[in-house]
Amino acid sequence: QEELFWLKNKSINSIDFLLMRCTMSTQRQTYALVCALLVVCLVSTRYYSTFLPSPSTLEASETVEGRRRLMSLGAVATLGSSQSGSAKAADADFDVVMDINLGGDSPSQASIKIRVHPEWAPIGAAQFKKLIEQGWYDDAGVFRVVPGFVAQFGLPAKPQAKLDNIRDDPVKVSNKRGTIVFATAGPNTRTSQLFINYKDNAFLDRQGFAPFGEVVDDGMEVVDKFFAGYGESPNQGQITNSGNTYLDAKFPKLTKIVKAKIE
């Protein structure tokens, strides 16, 4: 900019000088004008070559900008791909294996596999996974068995601090035989209690019970063998307060979940 200012001043001074010296003759005036135009052209050429990029510079600039845009798009695509991959990983089905002591008069061991479908009920699926990882269901009794309706469990073997409620999932899948569902005490009150449907209980759909998984393979043959002799007699409040101390003393034949783990 300083150079441009100097060139402008120089051209103006040159033009003034020439005009002052060439006032006596038309020929001299013409000469002066030609000289003035030459000076202006020189200044203009110097100005534009200094402050406008050359075609090669423009091409290089466009190339750099193009690369920047490609890099930006690549970063966005990578981020989108990463987020999409994370979402897919979070939504992927997973299996939980439960080793079971069937209880009753002649206790025997068995196992069931539960396939969890997060897309059915993502909040419930996440809660179930978290509790499995914490060992919440290990050694827990199946304290409510109503043949032709449900088998219910989920109160821990040892008293635990009260869990926070989780929000309800919308019901996307019907309560068919073999589906596993969180029990509730009303809207948005799910914590840890679960039940497995013994038959198609479609009326539960309208009440907001959202299945998040299902017993697969021949697992329902095992669930059908859960000890049902105590019906609905075990008191949930007593189980919450005393766990298996209460159940073992009052209901020693109950079916129990020995161990639950993600496969």
VOLUMRO-295900 format. One record per residue (C-alpha): residue number from 1; residue in one letter; y, x, z. Coordinates in Angstrom, 2 decimals, m for minus. Layout:
volum num->NUM&residu->A&yy->Y&xx->X&zz->Z .
...
END
This chain:
volum num->1&residu->Q&yy->0.00&xx->0.00&zz->0.00 .
volum num->2&residu->E&yy->2.41&xx->2.88&zz->0.75 .
volum num->3&residu->E&yy->1.56&xx->4.37&zz->m2.63 .
volum num->4&residu->L&yy->2.24&xx->1.06&zz->m4.36 .
volum num->5&residu->F&yy->5.60&xx->0.77&zz->m2.61 .
volum num->6&residu->W&yy->6.52&xx->4.28&zz->m3.75 .
volum num->7&residu->L&yy->5.51&xx->3.53&zz->m7.35 .
volum num->8&residu->K&yy->7.50&xx->0.32&zz->m7.42 .
volum num->9&residu->N&yy->10.62&xx->2.04&zz->m6.08 .
volum num->10&residu->K&yy->10.16&xx->4.85&zz->m8.55 .
volum num->11&residu->S&yy->9.89&xx->2.46&zz->m11.50 .
volum num->12&residu->I&yy->12.97&xx->0.49&zz->m10.41 .
volum num->13&residu->N&yy->15.03&xx->3.64&zz->m9.94 .
volum num->14&residu->S&yy->13.89&xx->4.93&zz->m13.33 .
volum num->15&residu->I&yy->14.86&xx->1.68&zz->m15.05 .
volum num->16&residu->D&yy->18.32&xx->1.62&zz->m13.38 .
volum num->17&residu->F&yy->18.90&xx->5.22&zz->m14.37 .
volum num->18&residu->L&yy->17.94&xx->4.62&zz->m17.96 .
volum num->19&residu->L&yy->20.05&xx->1.50&zz->m18.28 .
volum num->20&residu->M&yy->23.07&xx->3.28&zz->m16.81 .
volum num->21&residu->R&yy->22.70&xx->6.12&zz->m19.37 .
volum num->22&residu->C&yy->22.14&xx->3.86&zz->m22.35 .
volum num->23&residu->T&yy->25.01&xx->1.37&zz->m22.23 .
volum num->24&residu->M&yy->26.96&xx->2.93&zz->m25.13 .
volum num->25&residu->S&yy->24.46&xx->2.35&zz->m27.87 .
volum num->26&residu->T&yy->22.09&xx->m0.35&zz->m28.98 .
volum num->27&residu->Q&yy->19.69&xx->2.38&zz->m30.00 .
volum num->28&residu->R&yy->19.93&xx->3.89&zz->m26.54 .
volum num->29&residu->Q&yy->19.46&xx->0.45&zz->m24.97 .
volum num->30&residu->T&yy->16.33&xx->m0.05&zz->m27.07 .
volum num->31&residu->Y&yy->15.10&xx->3.38&zz->m26.03 .
volum num->32&residu->A&yy->15.79&xx->2.56&zz->m22.41 .
volum num->33&residu->L&yy->13.91&xx->m0.72&zz->m22.60 .
volum num->34&residu->V&yy->10.90&xx->0.97&zz->m24.20 .
volum num->35&residu->C&yy->10.90&xx->3.60&zz->m21.48 .
volum num->36&residu->A&yy->11.22&xx->0.93&zz->m18.81 .
volum num->37&residu->L&yy->8.27&xx->m0.98&zz->m20.25 .
volum num->38&residu->L&yy->6.19&xx->2.19&zz->m20.28 .
volum num->39&residu->V&yy->6.99&xx->2.83&zz->m16.62 .
volum num->40&residu->V&yy->6.10&xx->m0.77&zz->m15.70 .
volum num->41&residu->C&yy->2.81&xx->m0.51&zz->m17.62 .
volum num->42&residu->L&yy->1.95&xx->2.71&zz->m15.82 .
volum num->43&residu->V&yy->2.71&xx->1.15&zz->m12.47 .
volum num->44&residu->S&yy->0.74&xx->m1.99&zz->m13.31 .
volum num->45&residu->T&yy->m2.25&xx->0.03&zz->m14.51 .
volum num->46&residu->R&yy->m2.19&xx->2.19&zz->m11.38 .
volum num->47&residu->Y&yy->m1.86&xx->m0.90&zz->m9.15 .
volum num->48&residu->Y&yy->m4.76&xx->m2.86&zz->m10.63 .
volum num->49&residu->S&yy->m7.07&xx->0.14&zz->m10.79 .
volum num->50&residu->T&yy->m6.33&xx->0.82&zz->m7.13 .
volum num->51&residu->F&yy->m6.64&xx->m2.68&zz->m5.66 .
volum num->52&residu->L&yy->m9.15&xx->m4.42&zz->m7.92 .
volum num->53&residu->P&yy->m12.75&xx->m3.27&zz->m7.90 .
volum num->54&residu->S&yy->m14.14&xx->m1.87&zz->m11.10 .
volum num->55&residu->P&yy->m16.88&xx->m3.76&zz->m12.95 .
volum num->56&residu->S&yy->m19.42&xx->m1.30&zz->m11.54 .
volum num->57&residu->T&yy->m18.04&xx->m1.93&zz->m8.05 .
volum num->58&residu->L&yy->m18.26&xx->m5.67&zz->m8.60 .
volum num->59&residu->E&yy->m21.83&xx->m5.32&zz->m9.81 .
volum num->60&residu->A&yy->m22.70&xx->m3.17&zz->m6.82 .
volum num->61&residu->S&yy->m20.96&xx->m5.63&zz->m4.49 .
volum num->62&residu->E&yy->m22.85&xx->m8.54&zz->m6.01 .
volum num->63&residu->T&yy->m26.09&xx->m6.59&zz->m5.67 .
volum num->64&residu->V&yy->m25.39&xx->m5.83&zz->m2.00 .
volum num->65&residu->E&yy->m24.36&xx->m9.43&zz->m1.35 .
volum num->66&residu->G&yy->m27.47&xx->m10.62&zz->m3.17 .
volum num->67&residu->R&yy->m29.60&xx->m8.38&zz->m1.01 .
volum num->68&residu->R&yy->m27.84&xx->m9.64&zz->2.11 .
volum num->69&residu->R&yy->m28.51&xx->m13.22&zz->1.06 .
volum num->70&residu->L&yy->m32.13&xx->m12.42&zz->0.33 .
volum num->71&residu->M&yy->m32.45&xx->m10.69&zz->3.68 .
volum num->72&residu->S&yy->m30.83&xx->m13.68&zz->5.40 .
volum num->73&residu->L&yy->m33.10&xx->m16.09&zz->3.58 .
volum num->74&residu->G&yy->m36.07&xx->m13.88&zz->4.39 .
volum num->75&residu->A&yy->m35.10&xx->m13.85&zz->8.06 .
volum num->76&residu->V&yy->m34.71&xx->m17.62&zz->8.08 .
volum num->77&residu->A&yy->m38.02&xx->m18.02&zz->6.27 .
volum num->78&residu->T&yy->m39.72&xx->m15.64&zz->8.71 .
volum num->79&residu->L&yy->m38.20&xx->m17.47&zz->11.67 .
volum num->80&residu->G&yy->m39.19&xx->m20.82&zz->10.20 .
volum num->81&residu->S&yy->m42.68&xx->m19.54&zz->9.51 .
volum num->82&residu->S&yy->m42.92&xx->m18.13&zz->13.04 .
volum num->83&residu->Q&yy->m41.70&xx->m21.37&zz->14.60 .
volum num->84&residu->S&yy->m44.02&xx->m23.37&zz->12.37 .
volum num->85&residu->G&yy->m46.89&xx->m21.10&zz->13.34 .
volum num->86&residu->S&yy->m46.04&xx->m21.46&zz->17.02 .
volum num->87&residu->A&yy->m45.84&xx->m25.23&zz->16.68 .
volum num->88&residu->K&yy->m49.18&xx->m25.31&zz->14.89 .
volum num->89&residu->A&yy->m50.73&xx->m23.09&zz->17.57 .
volum num->90&residu->A&yy->m49.32&xx->m25.32&zz->20.29 .
volum num->91&residu->D&yy->m50.63&xx->m28.44&zz->18.52 .
volum num->92&residu->A&yy->m54.07&xx->m27.05&zz->17.74 .
volum num->93&residu->D&yy->m57.09&xx->m28.86&zz->19.15 .
volum num->94&residu->F&yy->m59.01&xx->m27.09&zz->21.90 .
volum num->95&residu->D&yy->m62.23&xx->m27.69&zz->23.81 .
volum num->96&residu->V&yy->m62.80&xx->m27.93&zz->27.54 .
volum num->97&residu->V&yy->m66.29&xx->m27.54&zz->28.96 .
volum num->98&residu->M&yy->m67.08&xx->m29.17&zz->32.28 .
volum num->99&residu->D&yy->m70.18&xx->m28.13&zz->34.19 .
volum num->100&residu->I&yy->m71.40&xx->m31.17&zz->36.09 .
volum num->101&residu->N&yy->m73.51&xx->m31.76&zz->39.20 .
volum num->102&residu->L&yy->m74.74&xx->m35.28&zz->38.51 .
volum num->103&residu->G&yy->m75.43&xx->m35.99&zz->42.18 .
volum num->104&residu->G&yy->m77.46&xx->m39.01&zz->43.16 .
volum num->105&residu->D&yy->m80.88&xx->m38.82&zz->44.81 .
volum num->106&residu->S&yy->m82.11&xx->m35.99&zz->42.59 .
volum num->107&residu->P&yy->m79.09&xx->m33.81&zz->41.75 .
volum num->108&residu->S&yy->m79.23&xx->m32.02&zz->38.41 .
volum num->109&residu->Q&yy->m76.90&xx->m29.88&zz->36.36 .
volum num->110&residu->A&yy->m75.43&xx->m30.78&zz->33.00 .
volum num->111&residu->S&yy->m72.28&xx->m30.16&zz->30.99 .
volum num->112&residu->I&yy->m69.93&xx->m32.06&zz->28.74 .
volum num->113&residu->K&yy->m67.46&xx->m30.89&zz->26.13 .
volum num->114&residu->I&yy->m64.05&xx->m32.53&zz->25.83 .
volum num->115&residu->R&yy->m62.07&xx->m32.00&zz->22.64 .
volum num->116&residu->V&yy->m58.36&xx->m32.22&zz->23.31 .
volum num->117&residu->H&yy->m56.09&xx->m33.44&zz->20.50 .
volum num->118&residu->P&yy->m52.46&xx->m32.59&zz->21.39 .
volum num->119&residu->E&yy->m51.19&xx->m34.64&zz->18.44 .
volum num->120&residu->W&yy->m52.57&xx->m37.76&zz->20.12 .
volum num->121&residu->A&yy->m50.56&xx->m37.27&zz->23.32 .
volum num->122&residu->P&yy->m48.84&xx->m33.87&zz->23.56 .
volum num->123&residu->I&yy->m47.46&xx->m34.26&zz->27.08 .
volum num->124&residu->G&yy->m50.78&xx->m35.37&zz->28.50 .
volum num->125&residu->A&yy->m52.67&xx->m32.64&zz->26.62 .
volum num->126&residu->A&yy->m50.32&xx->m29.96&zz->27.96 .
volum num->127&residu->Q&yy->m50.68&xx->m31.25&zz->31.52 .
volum num->128&residu->F&yy->m54.47&xx->m31.30&zz->31.26 .
volum num->129&residu->K&yy->m54.52&xx->m27.74&zz->29.91 .
volum num->130&residu->K&yy->m52.25&xx->m26.50&zz->32.68 .
volum num->131&residu->L&yy->m54.39&xx->m28.08&zz->35.39 .
volum num->132&residu->I&yy->m57.60&xx->m26.73&zz->33.86 .
volum num->133&residu->E&yy->m56.10&xx->m23.23&zz->33.88 .
volum num->134&residu->Q&yy->m55.16&xx->m23.68&zz->37.53 .
volum num->135&residu->G&yy->m58.71&xx->m24.70&zz->38.46 .
volum num->136&residu->W&yy->m57.46&xx->m28.07&zz->39.67 .
volum num->137&residu->Y&yy->m60.62&xx->m29.96&zz->38.75 .
volum num->138&residu->D&yy->m63.15&xx->m27.42&zz->40.02 .
volum num->139&residu->D&yy->m65.58&xx->m28.99&zz->42.53 .
volum num->140&residu->A&yy->m63.70&xx->m32.32&zz->42.34 .
volum num->141&residu->G&yy->m65.66&xx->m35.56&zz->42.85 .
volum num->142&residu->V&yy->m65.95&xx->m38.35&zz->40.31 .
volum num->143&residu->F&yy->m64.91&xx->m40.86&zz->42.93 .
volum num->144&residu->R&yy->m64.76&xx->m44.06&zz->40.90 .
volum num->145&residu->V&yy->m67.58&xx->m45.02&zz->38.55 .
volum num->146&residu->V&yy->m67.59&xx->m48.54&zz->37.12 .
volum num->147&residu->P&yy->m70.35&xx->m48.91&zz->34.50 .
volum num->148&residu->G&yy->m69.11&xx->m50.63&zz->31.37 .
volum num->149&residu->F&yy->m65.53&xx->m49.69&zz->32.19 .
volum num->150&residu->V&yy->m64.51&xx->m46.17&zz->33.33 .
volum num->151&residu->A&yy->m65.45&xx->m43.04&zz->35.28 .
volum num->152&residu->Q&yy->m62.43&xx->m41.70&zz->37.18 .
volum num->153&residu->F&yy->m61.69&xx->m38.31&zz->38.76 .
volum num->154&residu->G&yy->m58.87&xx->m35.82&zz->39.21 .
volum num->155&residu->L&yy->m58.11&xx->m35.61&zz->42.93 .
volum num->156&residu->P&yy->m58.70&xx->m31.98&zz->43.99 .
volum num->157&residu->A&yy->m61.51&xx->m30.73&zz->46.22 .
volum num->158&residu->K&yy->m58.97&xx->m29.29&zz->48.63 .
volum num->159&residu->P&yy->m55.66&xx->m30.96&zz->49.53 .
volum num->160&residu->Q&yy->m52.83&xx->m29.76&zz->47.32 .
volum num->161&residu->A&yy->m49.08&xx->m30.20&zz->47.17 .
volum num->162&residu->K&yy->m48.02&xx->m33.34&zz->45.34 .
volum num->163&residu->L&yy->m47.60&xx->m32.83&zz->41.63 .
volum num->164&residu->D&yy->m44.51&xx->m33.89&zz->39.73 .
volum num->165&residu->N&yy->m44.96&xx->m36.90&zz->37.49 .
volum num->166&residu->I&yy->m44.99&xx->m36.40&zz->33.75 .
volum num->167&residu->R&yy->m43.48&xx->m38.73&zz->31.18 .
volum num->168&residu->D&yy->m45.66&xx->m41.15&zz->29.25 .
volum num->169&residu->D&yy->m46.83&xx->m40.43&zz->25.73 .
volum num->170&residu->P&yy->m46.75&xx->m43.23&zz->23.16 .
volum num->171&residu->V&yy->m50.21&xx->m44.64&zz->22.51 .
volum num->172&residu->K&yy->m51.38&xx->m43.35&zz->19.14 .
volum num->173&residu->V&yy->m55.15&xx->m43.70&zz->19.56 .
volum num->174&residu->S&yy->m57.06&xx->m46.63&zz->21.04 .
volum num->175&residu->N&yy->m59.02&xx->m46.42&zz->24.30 .
volum num->176&residu->K&yy->m62.41&xx->m46.19&zz->22.65 .
volum num->177&residu->R&yy->m65.68&xx->m45.20&zz->24.29 .
volum num->178&residu->G&yy->m65.63&xx->m41.52&zz->25.15 .
volum num->179&residu->T&yy->m61.85&xx->m41.04&zz->25.12 .
volum num->180&residu->I&yy->m60.24&xx->m39.33&zz->28.11 .
volum num->181&residu->V&yy->m56.97&xx->m40.66&zz->29.50 .
volum num->182&residu->F&yy->m54.56&xx->m40.10&zz->32.39 .
volum num->183&residu->A&yy->m54.56&xx->m42.81&zz->35.03 .
volum num->184&residu->T&yy->m51.16&xx->m44.14&zz->36.11 .
volum num->185&residu->A&yy->m49.52&xx->m46.12&zz->38.86 .
volum num->186&residu->G&yy->m46.87&xx->m47.45&zz->36.49 .
volum num->187&residu->P&yy->m44.57&xx->m46.07&zz->33.79 .
volum num->188&residu->N&yy->m44.10&xx->m42.27&zz->33.83 .
volum num->189&residu->T&yy->m46.30&xx->m41.68&zz->36.89 .
volum num->190&residu->R&yy->m49.08&xx->m39.53&zz->35.44 .
volum num->191&residu->T&yy->m50.08&xx->m36.48&zz->37.48 .
volum num->192&residu->S&yy->m53.75&xx->m35.37&zz->37.57 .
volum num->193&residu->Q&yy->m56.09&xx->m38.37&zz->37.73 .
volum num->194&residu->L&yy->m58.16&xx->m39.01&zz->34.62 .
volum num->195&residu->F&yy->m60.73&xx->m41.46&zz->33.41 .
volum num->196&residu->I&yy->m63.31&xx->m41.52&zz->30.64 .
volum num->197&residu->N&yy->m63.80&xx->m44.84&zz->28.88 .
volum num->198&residu->Y&yy->m67.39&xx->m46.12&zz->29.02 .
volum num->199&residu->K&yy->m66.69&xx->m48.63&zz->26.28 .
volum num->200&residu->D&yy->m63.93&xx->m49.67&zz->23.92 .
volum num->201&residu->N&yy->m61.14&xx->m50.81&zz->26.25 .
volum num->202&residu->A&yy->m58.50&xx->m51.72&zz->23.69 .
volum num->203&residu->F&yy->m56.61&xx->m53.88&zz->26.21 .
volum num->204&residu->L&yy->m55.57&xx->m50.61&zz->27.92 .
volum num->205&residu->D&yy->m53.60&xx->m49.65&zz->24.81 .
volum num->206&residu->R&yy->m51.07&xx->m52.40&zz->25.46 .
volum num->207&residu->Q&yy->m50.66&xx->m51.17&zz->29.02 .
volum num->208&residu->G&yy->m49.55&xx->m47.71&zz->27.88 .
volum num->209&residu->F&yy->m52.70&xx->m45.66&zz->28.54 .
volum num->210&residu->A&yy->m52.62&xx->m42.89&zz->25.93 .
volum num->211&residu->P&yy->m55.85&xx->m41.00&zz->25.17 .
volum num->212&residu->F&yy->m55.36&xx->m37.27&zz->24.59 .
volum num->213&residu->G&yy->m58.97&xx->m36.21&zz->23.97 .
volum num->214&residu->E&yy->m62.56&xx->m37.30&zz->23.62 .
volum num->215&residu->V&yy->m66.01&xx->m36.39&zz->24.86 .
volum num->216&residu->V&yy->m67.90&xx->m34.90&zz->21.91 .
volum num->217&residu->D&yy->m71.45&xx->m34.12&zz->20.87 .
volum num->218&residu->D&yy->m73.94&xx->m35.79&zz->23.22 .
volum num->219&residu->G&yy->m71.58&xx->m35.61&zz->26.19 .
volum num->220&residu->M&yy->m71.45&xx->m39.36&zz->26.73 .
volum num->221&residu->E&yy->m75.16&xx->m39.33&zz->27.49 .
volum num->222&residu->V&yy->m74.24&xx->m37.17&zz->30.48 .
volum num->223&residu->V&yy->m71.26&xx->m39.33&zz->31.46 .
volum num->224&residu->D&yy->m73.56&xx->m42.37&zz->31.44 .
volum num->225&residu->K&yy->m75.58&xx->m40.63&zz->34.16 .
volum num->226&residu->F&yy->m72.67&xx->m40.19&zz->36.58 .
volum num->227&residu->F&yy->m73.67&xx->m41.57&zz->39.99 .
volum num->228&residu->A&yy->m72.36&xx->m45.13&zz->40.24 .
volum num->229&residu->G&yy->m73.86&xx->m46.13&zz->43.58 .
volum num->230&residu->Y&yy->m70.56&xx->m46.04&zz->45.47 .
volum num->231&residu->G&yy->m68.63&xx->m48.07&zz->42.93 .
volum num->232&residu->E&yy->m64.95&xx->m48.09&zz->43.95 .
volum num->233&residu->S&yy->m65.55&xx->m47.50&zz->47.66 .
volum num->234&residu->P&yy->m64.06&xx->m43.98&zz->48.09 .
volum num->235&residu->N&yy->m60.49&xx->m44.19&zz->49.37 .
volum num->236&residu->Q&yy->m58.04&xx->m42.27&zz->47.21 .
volum num->237&residu->G&yy->m55.61&xx->m41.73&zz->50.05 .
volum num->238&residu->Q&yy->m58.35&xx->m40.14&zz->52.15 .
volum num->239&residu->I&yy->m59.40&xx->m37.93&zz->49.23 .
volum num->240&residu->T&yy->m55.79&xx->m36.81&zz->48.74 .
volum num->241&residu->N&yy->m55.45&xx->m35.94&zz->52.42 .
volum num->242&residu->S&yy->m58.87&xx->m34.39&zz->53.09 .
volum num->243&residu->G&yy->m60.51&xx->m33.66&zz->49.74 .
volum num->244&residu->N&yy->m64.23&xx->m32.95&zz->49.78 .
volum num->245&residu->T&yy->m64.32&xx->m32.87&zz->53.56 .
volum num->246&residu->Y&yy->m63.98&xx->m36.64&zz->53.40 .
volum num->247&residu->L&yy->m66.16&xx->m37.15&zz->50.31 .
volum num->248&residu->D&yy->m69.05&xx->m34.98&zz->51.47 .
volum num->249&residu->A&yy->m69.18&xx->m36.77&zz->54.81 .
volum num->250&residu->K&yy->m68.93&xx->m40.31&zz->53.46 .
volum num->251&residu->F&yy->m70.20&xx->m40.11&zz->49.87 .
volum num->252&residu->P&yy->m72.60&xx->m37.17&zz->49.60 .
volum num->253&residu->K&yy->m74.26&xx->m38.36&zz->46.38 .
volum num->254&residu->L&yy->m71.13&xx->m38.35&zz->44.25 .
volum num->255&residu->T&yy->m71.15&xx->m36.64&zz->40.88 .
volum num->256&residu->K&yy->m68.93&xx->m33.54&zz->40.91 .
volum num->257&residu->I&yy->m67.25&xx->m31.31&zz->38.38 .
volum num->258&residu->V&yy->m68.52&xx->m27.87&zz->39.34 .
volum num->259&residu->K&yy->m66.28&xx->m25.95&zz->36.93 .
volum num->260&residu->A&yy->m63.90&xx->m26.84&zz->34.10 .
volum num->261&residu->K&yy->m62.78&xx->m24.20&zz->31.62 .
volum num->262&residu->I&yy->m61.16&xx->m23.92&zz->28.24 .
volum num->263&residu->E&yy->m63.67&xx->m22.72&zz->25.69 .
END
